[in-house]
Amino acid sequence: MVEKKILDNIKRRRESLGLSQAGIAEELGIGRTSYINFEKGKVNLFCKTLVRFSEYCNTPIQDLIDDKATGDLLKDNSDFEEQRRALIEDYEKRLSALNDKYQAAQRIIAAHEITIKTLSETKDFLLSQLHKND
């Protein structure tokens, strides 16, 4: 939610300069696709592109992420804690599931090791029996 507002603010700032995405990309010295991905939030928002954009607009980064016209975006975190808890819970569930799979794989490997050892011992025994008959 907050990131979307920041991205919208960046887009509005670009448009207020009368520049297309291709135009601002050229001004910033980056590819058009790179800038489009930046403006759409497909890359890390806090990157060199944000610094370049801020410098080009002669606007501090803080003003881009905390525009007075849209309110204090950083304080708009009413459901931040709920989202944080949900993410942590999801992470812990996934981690637990991966740990269960890891333990299952370890058990399978141990069983295969026993099978391989048994087969190897059987092969050695059979070969020794064949050599006795020679």
C-alpha positions in Angstrom: 0.0 0.0 0.0 2.7 2.5 1.0 5.0 1.4 -1.8 2.1 1.9 -4.3 1.6 5.5 -3.0 5.3 6.2 -3.4 5.3 4.8 -6.9 2.3 6.9 -7.8 4.1 10.0 -6.3 7.1 9.3 -8.5 4.9 8.9 -11.6 3.1 12.2 -10.8 6.5 13.9 -10.3 7.7 12.6 -13.7 4.4 13.7 -15.4 4.6 17.1 -13.8 8.0 17.5 -15.5 6.3 16.8 -18.8 8.4 13.7 -19.4 7.4 10.3 -20.7 8.9 7.2 -19.2 11.3 6.9 -22.2 12.2 10.6 -21.8 13.0 10.4 -18.1 14.9 7.2 -18.7 17.1 9.0 -21.2 17.6 11.9 -18.8 18.7 9.5 -16.1 21.0 7.5 -18.4 19.2 4.2 -18.0 17.2 2.0 -20.4 13.5 2.7 -20.9 12.6 -0.8 -19.7 14.7 -0.4 -16.6 12.9 2.8 -15.7 9.4 1.3 -16.4 10.3 -1.6 -14.1 11.4 0.9 -11.5 8.2 3.0 -11.7 6.0 -0.1 -11.6 7.8 -1.4 -8.5 9.2 -4.5 -10.3 12.7 -3.7 -8.9 13.9 -2.6 -5.5 12.4 0.9 -5.0 15.3 2.1 -3.0 18.0 1.8 -5.6 20.3 4.0 -7.7 17.4 4.9 -10.0 15.6 6.6 -7.1 18.7 8.5 -6.3 19.1 9.6 -9.9 15.5 10.5 -10.2 15.7 12.5 -7.0 18.8 14.4 -8.2 17.2 15.0 -11.6 14.1 16.5 -10.1 16.2 18.4 -7.6 14.0 16.9 -4.9 15.2 15.1 -1.8 14.3 11.4 -1.6 12.4 12.1 1.6 10.1 14.4 -0.3 9.4 11.7 -2.9 8.4 9.2 -0.3 6.7 11.7 2.0 4.9 14.1 -0.3 2.9 16.7 1.6 0.2 16.6 -1.0 -0.5 12.9 -0.4 0.1 13.0 3.4 2.8 11.2 5.3 3.2 8.0 3.4 5.5 6.5 5.9 3.0 6.9 8.7 0.3 5.1 6.7 1.0 1.8 8.3 -2.3 1.1 9.9 -2.2 -2.6 8.8 1.6 -2.8 8.7 1.8 -4.9 11.8 -1.0 -7.2 10.6 0.8 -7.7 7.3 4.1 -8.2 9.1 2.6 -10.9 11.3 0.9 -12.6 8.3 4.2 -12.6 6.4 6.1 -14.1 9.4 3.4 -16.7 9.9 3.6 -17.6 6.2 7.4 -17.8 6.3 7.3 -20.0 9.4 4.8 -22.4 7.8 6.9 -22.6 4.6 10.1 -23.1 6.7 8.4 -25.9 8.7 7.2 -27.6 5.5 10.7 -27.4 4.0 12.1 -28.8 7.2 9.6 -31.7 7.1 10.7 -32.4 3.5 14.3 -32.2 4.4 13.8 -34.7 7.2 11.9 -37.0 4.9 14.7 -36.8 2.4 17.2 -37.6 5.1 15.2 -40.8 6.1 15.0 -41.9 2.4 18.8 -41.4 2.0 19.5 -43.4 5.1 17.2 -46.2 3.9 19.0 -46.2 0.5 22.4 -46.3 2.2 21.3 -49.4 4.1 20.0 -50.9 0.8 23.2 -50.1 -1.0 25.3 -51.6 1.8 23.2 -54.8 1.8 23.4 -55.1 -2.0 27.1 -54.6 -1.9 27.6 -57.2 0.8 25.3 -59.6 -1.1 27.4 -59.0 -4.3 30.6 -59.7 -2.4 29.2 -62.9 -0.9 28.0 -64.1 -4.3 31.3 -63.4 -5.9 33.1 -65.3 -3.2 30.8 -68.3 -3.7 31.5 -68.2 -7.5 35.3 -68.2 -6.8 34.9 -71.2 -4.5 33.4 -73.2 -7.3 36.2 -72.4 -9.7 
